[in-house]
Amino acid sequence: MSSKRVFIAAMAASGIAAAASADVIITQGDSAPTYATTLNFDEPGQATGPVPSTYWQADYGIVIDSGDGNPVVDAWGGIFGPWLGDGNSFFGNFGVFITFDEAVTNFSAQVWDPSGPPGPIGGGLIVAVFNGGSEVSSTVIEPAWGTDAGSWLDIVGDGGSAFDEVRFVGLGFDPSTFTDNLSWTPVPAPGAIALLGLAGLAGRRRRD
């Protein structure tokens, strides 16, 4: 069984996920900030239909997969309704699994799933955040479906905390997860941090 299926089975069996930690905050709402790097699946040259999970890795440093390993990008709004927009979005059967080549401090996206409200025998959407293979935050929400309301998720590493993987997994009978309008802030490379430090020292010396 793949690691994704093991994760889905384990979370479905428990019926709940741990509350969001204080270091990584998960917020659901009607909007979310847009961060430094954006991906909305409408970029020039974007392929549609079945797309390899590594399709975006070279240009964006991100791997996006579905729970069954068969991700699809298409203009789903014409099939399911205008609330999915008139552009392309990403579809993942049995969940969406997003992995960053380099850690990030902030991430936002729109997410829809028909799993409905959480309950004792199923329902709800798990939002789980990992760093280096260890879970750093998770929660269960009622996902948006048939509406834009509540479709935005914002994940923030408080105090500079970072993460490199985000998973959306619906716990309904037929978890079909859609996502769009991804954005994130990469952790600055060590060289960039050093340059920022030197610039700060230089500015301090000029003020002194």
C-alpha positions as CSV (number, residue, x, y, z in Angstrom):
1,M,0.0,0.0,0.0
2,S,1.4,3.4,-0.9
3,S,2.3,5.9,1.8
4,K,-0.6,8.1,0.7
5,R,-3.1,5.3,1.1
6,V,-1.6,4.4,4.5
7,F,-2.1,8.1,5.5
8,I,-5.7,8.2,4.3
9,A,-6.6,4.9,6.0
10,A,-5.0,5.9,9.3
11,M,-6.7,9.2,9.4
12,A,-10.0,7.8,8.3
13,A,-9.8,5.1,11.0
14,S,-9.2,7.7,13.7
15,G,-11.9,10.0,12.4
16,I,-10.1,13.1,13.6
17,A,-6.8,14.9,13.3
18,A,-4.7,16.7,15.9
19,A,-5.5,20.3,16.5
20,A,-3.4,22.9,14.7
21,S,-0.2,23.5,16.5
22,A,0.8,27.0,17.8
23,D,3.8,27.0,15.4
24,V,1.9,26.4,12.2
25,I,-1.5,28.0,12.0
26,I,-4.2,26.8,9.6
27,T,-7.1,29.2,8.9
28,Q,-10.2,28.6,6.7
29,G,-12.1,31.6,5.3
30,D,-13.6,33.4,2.3
31,S,-10.2,34.9,1.3
32,A,-6.5,34.5,2.0
33,P,-3.3,36.4,1.4
34,T,-1.4,36.0,-1.9
35,Y,2.3,35.1,-1.2
36,A,5.5,35.5,-3.2
37,T,5.1,32.6,-5.6
38,T,1.8,31.9,-7.4
39,L,0.4,28.9,-9.4
40,N,-3.1,29.0,-10.7
41,F,-2.9,26.3,-13.5
42,D,-3.7,28.9,-16.1
43,E,-0.1,29.9,-16.8
44,P,0.9,30.1,-20.5
45,G,1.7,26.6,-21.9
46,Q,0.0,24.8,-19.0
47,A,-0.9,21.2,-20.0
48,T,-4.5,20.0,-19.3
49,G,-5.8,16.5,-18.8
50,P,-3.7,13.9,-16.9
51,V,-0.5,15.7,-15.8
52,P,2.5,14.1,-14.1
53,S,2.8,15.1,-10.4
54,T,6.3,16.5,-11.2
55,Y,5.1,18.7,-14.0
56,W,5.6,21.9,-12.0
57,Q,8.9,20.9,-10.3
58,A,11.4,22.4,-12.7
59,D,9.7,25.8,-12.8
60,Y,8.2,26.1,-9.3
61,G,10.0,23.5,-7.1
62,I,6.7,21.9,-6.2
63,V,5.2,18.4,-6.7
64,I,1.4,18.0,-6.7
65,D,-0.1,14.6,-6.7
66,S,-3.5,12.9,-6.1
67,G,-4.3,10.1,-3.7
68,D,-4.6,7.7,-6.5
69,G,-1.5,9.0,-8.4
70,N,-3.5,10.3,-11.3
71,P,-3.8,14.0,-11.1
72,V,-5.8,15.9,-13.7
73,V,-5.9,19.6,-14.6
74,D,-8.9,21.0,-16.5
75,A,-11.5,23.7,-16.6
76,W,-13.8,22.0,-14.1
77,G,-16.1,25.0,-13.6
78,G,-17.9,24.1,-16.8
79,I,-18.7,20.6,-15.4
80,F,-19.4,21.2,-11.7
81,G,-20.4,24.9,-11.6
82,P,-19.1,28.5,-11.8
83,W,-17.9,28.4,-8.2
84,L,-14.8,26.5,-9.5
85,G,-14.0,29.4,-11.8
86,D,-13.7,29.7,-15.5
87,G,-10.0,28.7,-15.6
88,N,-8.2,25.5,-14.9
89,S,-7.9,23.9,-11.5
90,F,-6.2,20.7,-10.1
91,F,-8.2,17.6,-9.4
92,G,-7.0,14.8,-7.0
93,N,-9.1,11.7,-6.4
94,F,-8.6,10.6,-2.8
95,G,-6.9,13.9,-1.9
96,V,-4.2,16.4,-3.0
97,F,-0.6,16.0,-1.8
98,I,1.7,19.0,-2.2
99,T,5.4,18.8,-1.6
100,F,7.9,21.6,-1.9
101,D,11.5,21.1,-2.8
102,E,12.5,23.8,-0.3
103,A,10.7,24.7,2.9
104,V,8.1,27.5,2.9
105,T,6.8,29.8,5.7
106,N,3.4,30.6,4.2
107,F,1.0,28.9,1.9
108,S,-2.5,29.7,0.7
109,A,-4.9,28.0,-1.8
110,Q,-8.6,27.4,-2.6
111,V,-9.8,23.9,-1.8
112,W,-13.1,22.2,-2.5
113,D,-14.2,18.6,-1.6
114,P,-17.8,17.1,-1.4
115,S,-17.0,15.2,1.9
116,G,-19.3,17.4,4.0
117,P,-19.1,18.2,7.7
118,P,-17.0,16.1,10.0
119,G,-18.9,13.4,11.8
120,P,-18.4,10.2,13.9
121,I,-18.7,8.0,10.8
122,G,-16.9,10.1,8.2
123,G,-17.0,13.4,6.5
124,G,-14.8,16.5,6.8
125,L,-11.5,17.3,5.2
126,I,-8.1,16.7,6.8
127,V,-5.6,19.5,6.4
128,A,-2.2,18.2,7.5
129,V,1.1,20.0,7.4
130,F,4.6,18.3,7.5
131,N,8.2,19.3,7.7
132,G,10.9,16.8,7.0
133,G,8.4,14.0,7.2
134,S,7.1,14.9,10.6
135,E,3.6,16.3,11.1
136,V,3.8,19.8,12.5
137,S,0.1,20.7,12.3
138,S,-3.3,19.3,11.3
139,T,-7.0,19.9,11.6
140,V,-10.3,18.7,10.2
141,I,-12.6,21.2,8.5
142,E,-15.9,21.2,6.7
143,P,-14.7,21.8,3.1
144,A,-16.3,24.1,0.7
145,W,-18.5,22.6,-2.1
146,G,-20.8,24.3,-4.5
147,T,-19.7,27.7,-3.3
148,D,-16.7,30.0,-2.9
149,A,-17.6,30.6,0.8
150,G,-15.0,29.0,3.0
151,S,-12.9,27.8,0.1
152,W,-9.7,29.5,1.1
153,L,-7.1,28.0,3.3
154,D,-4.2,29.9,4.7
155,I,-1.3,28.1,6.4
156,V,1.3,30.3,8.3
157,G,4.5,29.3,10.0
158,D,4.3,31.4,13.2
159,G,7.6,33.0,14.2
160,G,9.4,31.8,11.1
161,S,8.4,28.1,11.5
162,A,8.7,26.3,8.1
163,F,7.1,23.3,6.4
164,D,7.6,21.4,3.2
165,E,4.4,19.4,2.6
166,V,0.7,20.0,2.7
167,R,-2.0,17.3,2.4
168,F,-5.7,17.7,1.8
169,V,-7.7,14.5,2.3
170,G,-11.5,14.3,2.3
171,L,-13.1,11.7,4.5
172,G,-16.4,11.4,2.7
173,F,-17.7,8.5,0.7
174,D,-16.2,9.8,-2.6
175,P,-13.5,12.3,-1.7
176,S,-12.8,14.3,-4.9
177,T,-10.6,17.2,-4.0
178,F,-10.1,20.3,-6.2
179,T,-7.5,23.0,-5.6
180,D,-6.6,26.3,-7.3
181,N,-4.8,29.6,-6.8
182,L,-1.8,28.3,-4.8
183,S,0.7,30.7,-3.4
184,W,3.6,30.4,-1.0
185,T,6.7,32.1,0.4
186,P,9.9,30.1,0.2
187,V,12.4,30.2,3.1
188,P,15.3,32.4,2.0
189,A,18.4,30.5,1.0
190,P,21.3,30.7,3.6
191,G,23.2,33.0,1.2
192,A,20.3,35.4,0.9
193,I,20.0,35.5,4.7
194,A,23.7,36.3,5.0
195,L,23.4,39.1,2.5
196,L,20.4,40.5,4.3
197,G,22.4,40.4,7.5
198,L,25.4,42.2,5.9
199,A,23.0,44.9,4.5
200,G,21.6,45.4,7.9
201,L,25.0,45.8,9.5
202,A,26.0,48.3,6.8
203,G,22.9,50.4,7.4
204,R,23.5,50.3,11.1
205,R,27.1,51.5,10.7
206,R,25.9,54.4,8.4
207,R,23.4,55.5,11.1
208,D,26.1,55.3,13.8
